[in-house]
Amino acid sequence: MSVDSASGNGSGTTAGNGSGAAPLATTGVAALLRLAVICVDPDGRVSYWNRGSEELFGHRWEGVFGHRASGLLTSSGAPRQDTLDLLDDLTHPAWAGSLATTDRDGTVRDVLWWTYRIMEPAGRSLLVIAANAKPLRAGSLRIALGDRLLPYAAEEPAREAREGISVSAQLAPVPDLAHARQLTARLGIVLPRVSTGRLERIMRQVVPLGYPVLRVDGSTELPVLPREYEADGGTLRPARTNRRELLPAPRSGSGASVQATVTPAAGNSAGNSSGGRAAGVRTGADGLTAVPVPAVPVFATPAPGHVLDEQLALLRETGTKVGSTLDLDTTARELCAVTVPRFADFAAILIVDQLFSDTEPPKDDRPSDTVLLRRVAVALNGPSGAWESAVPEGELITLSTDDITPRLNEPILVPVIEPGLAQDLALDLGVPALGPLLPGRSMVVVPLTARGTVLGRMCFLRQPNRRPFDAKDAATAGEIVTRGAVHLDNARLHRFESRAAATLQRSMMPTRPPKIPGVRIAHHYMPGDRQAQVGGDWFDAIQLPGGRVALIVGDVMGHGLISAAVMGQFRTSVITMAALDLPPAQLLRHLDNLAHRLGPEHLATCVYAVYDPIHRNLTLANAGHIPPVLARHDGVSELLQIPKGAPIGVGGVPFETVEIPVPDGSWLVLCTDGLVEVRGQGIDAGLAALCANVIEPQQTPEDVCAQILSRLHSEDRRDDVALLVARFEGIASKDVAQWTLRMDDAEVRTARELTRQQLGIWGLDRLTDVTELLVSELVTNALRVASHDVQLRLMNVGKLLVEVSDDDHNLPQLRRADADDEEGRGLALVSHLSRRWGTSRKAVGKVVWFELPLPG
């Protein structure tokens, strides 16, 4: 913020142009006003916001502590200052003046300001003192005479005719060291509760910049000398201490009153040998005259609770800034960052790698002599240099079990590391390269323990030019680490739960699209629960007899693990019933009946479609799901108009099967509503946008999936997304051969001859002997159990697929044949000589099939 001396609602002064006041002295005349004190850290965040700030600006400390100060308070009503940020002034070393400021409620307040740019604790920080000028200008300035409170009155008889008292904020030089010490002690009462050493460093910067004073009526300068007071019946005495005043951001309404005592500067007094009045003070309406009296003992040493208050502030910051996420690395870095450089110059966290790794723990429960630790976070105050190479993040360290769990409840304290012990200590820490960097430094090592489990340990170091750690610091470190360990353990438990949930999800979802003749498939799944990474949406592609494929997309109502478990039951049921080769409507009816038996919470929507690549048709049935999109080979996309039905588990609603033709080159897009739901719009708009996707013929199914998902509104998505894309390519008629055999044993020979001829046409003569043998075995078995006819089908689809069908529903079983058995060797031959084989039921009867790889 750049402020000219004439800007604002009043005058402003910067460091170096103070009022030229004479050396400050204390007299018996004092005045009281309320002070707001604000501190802004080097990173631009509010680190202190006292009760006076709450009352003056309306912002509670909970809403500003740790947040960015930029934009919090802005000036108002003054030319060239509409964009000024009063809490971001690093232009001047110090500034004082009056600026109208807009508070939280938008009210414009006349405020007196004193701002200081300081370099404590590190970098540029801002110290701000403010007071409400309105009551002062209105004549509410209270004067203390000894221990009595009097109203302020001006010297001139015409005071009543004027608008009010003229009050402005100024900076005045401090004449000597004695006064500086007195002022330091007084200001320390209302400044943030910090250690004595830090307070001295702050005041060594503030005092040369000019001490805050009030100029009253343009002549009298009163230095701002704070002290806690309370007024009771006009008597002035020290206020009762409230414990909450020791915290860095006190709440309002606690009863104690933080006031600023203001006494006239000696150079502005009108004192004389006969006991004349102080300047600006005359006989009041009550007949009392303010005359110099012995000074009230207002100077005191800093409160002994400052060190404790700094520790409490550090613990409080640990509670507010650590554990913002459930990520282990982020939590560890937050814990290191909150202690450096405020508490230490170096901090590192090492965790037991086995507790946080994704591998299974060893089955042997016996304790091991060594433990593998991983350094997950490091924070350093100053240039990294040799430290970065000596203690890199992610490094694995092997230590003995006794080294990481000594006296679990007590930190290890080394006030000053002697050069002769530095290398041995580095070896004990498991980092020999740290030896040359340790001499002269102070160290505290604290085990990370949470819920009875040793998670690792945290190490703190201080530079030689800093006060060494003592027992109080070790206790503070133990408290910090104890709180941080809980957050780290929460991250560990969350990691285990997420891994278990992800494992459950992966076990219930297909990992890669199957390779099925005549159709190319791609799919994608995105959980709506970003924490658990599980949901109730599912999809599947199941190969059926005759080269057909079943395509399924479903959505279990709800989210999380319960929905995922229900989804697993439905998916398993669909796969089982698909093997029966039921029509889509019948399959959904059986699934609905199953849902009723499982429980009332098992509700889901589902689309079940069967594609026949030989006849180029698609049969579908819908159970309350959004309709699929069919993109034809000419690029035109449409929503398939199929009966909607009711969700699985509702019951009482019929399901209908619809059959539509699908020429080669057509695309089918099946998805769940999480893909097409957009906040603020209806689902129809999302379906229209899905249909608007232009699918080019040269695209792969993976390309189409990526194209559709790229338009997904992920920032406001709350539901799972399941997407399945299928390109129908069909099977050419020349690659399919099919015959119907009569119920005659002589048809076995006919089946062998037909097979030999067809393999010769396809150029697969090398497969003739094996194929004839297996076809002979399957046809023989079928003729023995069939009632009407037997069908033989051969398909050349990148492999040789052979199917033998009959109208008997009993599935054959593979069995062991003894040496003297005349039957039972057919399926054994099929199992040994084919690459894959299987059986499945059809709507009527069954089919037995096998595959052979093509030569070469």
Disulfide bonds with the S-S distance in Angstrom:
none
